[in-house]
Amino acid sequence: MSLELLIDRVIAYETRYNICPMEERLQKLLAQAGHGSRRHCEEFIIAGRVRVNGQVAALGQKADLSVDKVTLDGKALPRAESLSYTYIALYKPRNVLSAAEGKDDRETVRDLIPLPGHLYPVGRLDFDSEGLILMTNDGELTNKLTHPKFGHQKEYRVLVARRPDEKQLDTWRRGVVLEDGDKTAPADVSFISMSGKGAWIRVIMGEGKKRQIREVGKLLGLPVVKIIRLRIGTLKLGTLKPRQWRHLTEDEVKELRGEKAAPTTARTDRTREKRLHPTDLPKRVPKTAARTLDRSRGERPSTQDKTVRRPEDRTRPKRRGYGK
């Protein structure tokens, strides 16, 4: 084996098992540290708020946190091994901003969660819309759930001002050209039920342009009254009420990442019980034959003896006027 081939194999092995230090783009390091999505972190770099070893960083620059000191507004980024991630499902009510920091006095989704540390919303909702929002400091998961190339579905329950006909629904399903000239991607749209003069419909789509549902409804003659987001990828709103929030389970996080969740113990035990071999089932205790009682000796059945009396043990009572 030549020396060059040996070096290549060593580098490949170290890279695969993360033995050697590796440089990453700054926006990725910032996102992993919980400062928002990669696109949001790029704005920090462009604004000159990020420094590498004391020097102002440039967009596209890389660094290695094991040897380089990366700071955002003077605060150093923690090492990857010291990071701890938080995942929270929140029911965003209406008239609340889907932002970590507000530019005015309006309430934000971050204000609804009294926990320390960085938390950013995944998948924004309009100010006058409500429903599920994922709050986390995991930049990698944020990028995976928001980038269009991954195509994660989002499900909405939408109240429109009048009942849609089949032609309007078909047009919505195929895609609608918006006022800016962009055409929406095909969506799954279905009628649910009537609500007074209006109607509830279900909209499932893999994209999320700004105020897209409201703009499409307006162009189709279906003014939107209310929007509730029920699902982001595999994560569901469930029984949460407005302003309520909860931590995600480990299985929910794995499903969002595309990993398979391990089966629960209770389900495994039930499966094993159903697959028991007939020979493993408990055997029935054989019934003992009932002994014939000797009435001439005055034997009577015991109150604790549950044996069935035989016909010959029974005596028919004599009726009055008979047997003479």
KALINHU-V929261 format. One record per residue. RES is the residue in one letter. PSI is psi in degrees with one decimal (999 if undefined). Layout:
RES/PSI + RES/PSI
//
This chain:
M/130.5 + S/161.4 + L/-38.3 + E/-42.0 + L/-37.8 + L/-41.5 + I/-41.1 + D/-39.8 + R/-36.9 + V/-43.1 + I/-42.1 + A/-39.9 + Y/-44.5 + E/-38.0 + T/-41.8 + R/-41.9 + Y/12.9 + N/41.3 + I/-39.8 + C/151.9 + P/143.8 + M/142.6 + E/144.1 + E/156.2 + R/147.9 + L/-38.9 + Q/-30.0 + K/-40.8 + L/-39.5 + L/-39.7 + A/-40.9 + Q/-28.5 + A/-0.9 + G/26.3 + H/19.3 + G/-171.4 + S/168.0 + R/-39.7 + R/-40.4 + H/-38.2 + C/-26.3 + E/-32.8 + E/-34.0 + F/-41.9 + I/-44.0 + I/-34.5 + A/-3.9 + G/21.9 + R/-6.7 + V/136.1 + R/145.8 + V/114.5 + N/39.8 + G/-9.9 + Q/142.1 + V/128.8 + A/158.7 + A/153.7 + L/131.1 + G/-7.3 + Q/149.7 + K/161.2 + A/162.6 + D/115.1 + L/-16.8 + S/-19.8 + V/-23.8 + D/151.0 + K/112.4 + V/128.8 + T/149.1 + L/115.1 + D/36.7 + G/-7.6 + K/126.0 + A/144.9 + L/139.6 + P/159.9 + R/156.4 + A/-36.7 + E/-17.0 + S/1.4 + L/142.2 + S/131.6 + Y/149.2 + T/137.5 + Y/120.5 + I/132.9 + A/126.7 + L/139.2 + Y/103.8 + K/123.1 + P/173.5 + R/157.0 + N/34.2 + V/134.6 + L/139.6 + S/69.5 + A/155.8 + A/-31.5 + E/134.2 + G/146.3 + K/-5.8 + D/-159.8 + D/2.6 + R/147.8 + E/142.7 + T/165.8 + V/-27.4 + R/-30.1 + D/-19.1 + L/-9.9 + I/104.5 + P/62.5 + L/146.3 + P/164.8 + G/177.7 + H/130.1 + L/129.2 + Y/147.0 + P/141.6 + V/116.8 + G/96.5 + R/155.3 + L/147.5 + D/159.7 + F/-36.8 + D/15.2 + S/166.1 + E/170.4 + G/-156.5 + L/133.1 + I/135.8 + L/125.8 + M/127.1 + T/166.2 + N/15.0 + D/100.0 + G/-34.8 + E/-45.1 + L/-37.7 + T/-45.8 + N/-37.3 + K/-35.3 + L/-20.6 + T/-21.0 + H/132.7 + P/-27.6 + K/-22.3 + F/-23.2 + G/38.2 + H/132.5 + Q/149.8 + K/134.9 + E/134.9 + Y/148.2 + R/120.5 + V/131.9 + L/118.5 + V/160.2 + A/-22.0 + R/163.7 + R/127.7 + P/147.0 + D/173.0 + E/-31.7 + K/-42.5 + Q/-41.3 + L/-40.7 + D/-40.1 + T/-41.8 + W/-40.0 + R/-38.7 + R/-30.5 + G/143.5 + V/137.9 + V/119.1 + L/175.2 + E/-26.3 + D/1.0 + G/-13.5 + D/142.8 + K/133.4 + T/151.8 + A/158.5 + P/143.3 + A/159.9 + D/109.2 + V/130.7 + S/150.1 + F/138.4 + I/-63.8 + S/166.2 + M/153.4 + S/89.7 + G/-127.6 + K/-15.2 + G/-170.8 + A/146.0 + W/133.0 + I/157.1 + R/129.9 + V/122.9 + I/122.5 + M/160.2 + G/6.2 + E/175.0 + G/69.5 + K/159.9 + K/123.5 + R/37.2 + Q/-47.9 + I/-42.4 + R/-38.7 + E/-42.0 + V/-44.3 + G/-39.6 + K/-43.1 + L/-29.8 + L/1.9 + G/27.1 + L/79.4 + P/132.4 + V/128.4 + V/-40.3 + K/143.1 + I/127.6 + I/120.7 + R/126.6 + L/-22.0 + R/143.5 + I/108.5 + G/-119.3 + T/-5.5 + L/128.1 + K/152.3 + L/-39.1 + G/-135.9 + T/11.6 + L/143.4 + K/164.5 + P/132.7 + R/-3.9 + Q/152.1 + W/161.5 + R/157.6 + H/144.3 + L/150.3 + T/165.8 + E/-38.0 + D/-38.1 + E/-39.1 + V/-42.1 + K/-39.9 + E/-38.5 + L/-34.1 + R/-7.9 + G/12.6 + E/155.9 + K/129.2 + A/142.1 + A/141.1 + P/146.2 + T/157.2 + T/-39.6 + A/-40.2 + R/-38.5 + T/-41.1 + D/-40.4 + R/-37.7 + T/-39.6 + R/-37.6 + E/-36.7 + K/-22.9 + R/17.6 + L/136.7 + H/145.7 + P/-31.4 + T/-17.4 + D/-10.0 + L/149.0 + P/137.5 + K/146.0 + R/142.4 + V/124.2 + P/143.4 + K/137.3 + T/144.9 + A/139.5 + A/136.4 + R/140.9 + T/128.1 + L/142.8 + D/102.4 + R/-26.8 + S/-25.9 + R/3.4 + G/22.3 + E/137.7 + R/148.8 + P/140.2 + S/148.9 + T/-22.3 + Q/-9.2 + D/118.0 + K/19.7 + T/148.9 + V/133.3 + R/137.5 + R/160.6 + P/-35.7 + E/-15.1 + D/-13.4 + R/143.6 + T/130.0 + R/130.1 + P/143.2 + K/137.0 + R/155.2 + R/134.7 + G/-5.4 + Y/165.4 + G/12.2 + K/999
//
